[in-house]
Amino acid sequence: MKKESKFGLDVLDSKKKAKEVHDIFASVANNYDLMNDLMSLGLHRLWKERFYQMAKVKSNDIVIDIASGTGDIAINIAKKIKNIDITCLDANKNMLEICKNRTIDLGFIKNFSFMQSQIENFKKKNKFSLATLAFGLRNFTDLELGLSNIFSSLKVGGRLMIMDFKSPDNKFNKKLYELYTDNVLPKLGEIISGDQKSYQYLSDSIKTYITPEELSVLMSEVGYSKIRSEILPGDIVSIHIGYKT
Ligand SMILES: C[S@@+](CC[C@H](N)C(=O)[O-])C[C@H]1O[C@@H](n2cnc3c(N)ncnc32)[C@H](O)[C@@H]1O
């Protein structure tokens, strides 16, 4: 594992970053779904739908949803493909607990497994045919090690789908976007969760996250092939797909 890691606008010792990220998601867990709707004006539902379409999930896929959080991606798949086998992995107990309760309420629990682990410590070999990772990579302590552990966990022919934020390319739109993420997001966090600091981190982590082009290069260096990406309308979210061949 790398010794140091980006944390918002700072660089921290890796262990400290992992703890800070853990504390942030523990703090936001209870309001996470509401905040997602408010912060994105509901758009995250459309982004997640496009992510699902691009994944072209088959009923015999063995799926791992990494950085599963409260389970939106995994639950969307389970709603559409009955009895599909899904593992939800997340470093945070509070987020995973909400995910588990949602799957119980929806009656999906028998096809779900849950694993509390940092992806950097996850060592499974050749098990999954589809790995999904939405809005999680940005928070990893070691992006390369995380992507490499996911690669090892895939069967040959398996694919990884990644979705995360990006800064708009157009300078004017970028300014507008940063006005929103720097001012509105932390304020909303303060009003809804009494937690301005966590939402400031989420906003800063978008600024220092790698670009879609850098992510394609990193995926290729780790071993993924046939990598392609799509920038969603609005130019603030990108989706990548790469295969283990
Ligand atoms: C922004 S949430 C995304 C949740 C969900 N995928 C979604 O799209 O709504 C990010 C999640 O990543 C998890 N996470 C952060 N770093 C992680 C790591 N190194 N390994 C596993 N999970 C991690 C956090 O605990 C959090 O639940």
PDBQT file of the ligand as one rigid body, heavy atoms in Angstrom, charges set to zero:
ROOT
HETATM    1  C1  LIG A 301     -19.902   7.992  -2.159  1.00  0.00    +0.000 C 
HETATM    2  S1  LIG A 301     -20.203   6.389  -1.475  1.00  0.00    +0.000 S 
HETATM    3  C2  LIG A 301     -20.823   5.546  -2.893  1.00  0.00    +0.000 C 
HETATM    4  C3  LIG A 301     -21.922   4.576  -2.577  1.00  0.00    +0.000 C 
HETATM    5  C4  LIG A 301     -22.633   3.918  -3.744  1.00  0.00    +0.000 C 
HETATM    6  N1  LIG A 301     -21.736   3.170  -4.595  1.00  0.00    +0.000 N 
HETATM    7  C5  LIG A 301     -23.427   4.910  -4.561  1.00  0.00    +0.000 C 
HETATM    8  O1  LIG A 301     -23.114   5.064  -5.744  1.00  0.00    +0.000 OA
HETATM    9  O2  LIG A 301     -24.339   5.534  -4.026  1.00  0.00    +0.000 OA
HETATM   10  C6  LIG A 301     -18.584   5.775  -1.324  1.00  0.00    +0.000 C 
HETATM   11  C7  LIG A 301     -18.462   4.516  -0.501  1.00  0.00    +0.000 C 
HETATM   12  O3  LIG A 301     -17.123   4.022  -0.669  1.00  0.00    +0.000 OA
HETATM   13  C8  LIG A 301     -16.735   3.395   0.541  1.00  0.00    +0.000 C 
HETATM   14  N2  LIG A 301     -15.257   3.317   0.529  1.00  0.00    +0.000 N 
HETATM   15  C9  LIG A 301     -14.391   4.343   0.600  1.00  0.00    +0.000 A 
HETATM   16  N3  LIG A 301     -13.132   3.892   0.528  1.00  0.00    +0.000 NA
HETATM   17  C10 LIG A 301     -13.205   2.554   0.394  1.00  0.00    +0.000 A 
HETATM   18  C11 LIG A 301     -12.233   1.525   0.270  1.00  0.00    +0.000 A 
HETATM   19  N4  LIG A 301     -10.938   1.807   0.258  1.00  0.00    +0.000 N 
HETATM   20  N5  LIG A 301     -12.646   0.234   0.160  1.00  0.00    +0.000 NA
HETATM   21  C12 LIG A 301     -13.992  -0.051   0.177  1.00  0.00    +0.000 A 
HETATM   22  N6  LIG A 301     -14.957   0.889   0.317  1.00  0.00    +0.000 NA
HETATM   23  C13 LIG A 301     -14.564   2.180   0.408  1.00  0.00    +0.000 A 
HETATM   24  C14 LIG A 301     -17.300   4.305   1.604  1.00  0.00    +0.000 C 
HETATM   25  O4  LIG A 301     -17.388   3.662   2.848  1.00  0.00    +0.000 OA
HETATM   26  C15 LIG A 301     -18.656   4.677   0.990  1.00  0.00    +0.000 C 
HETATM   27  O5  LIG A 301     -19.678   3.836   1.439  1.00  0.00    +0.000 OA
ENDROOT
TORSDOF 0
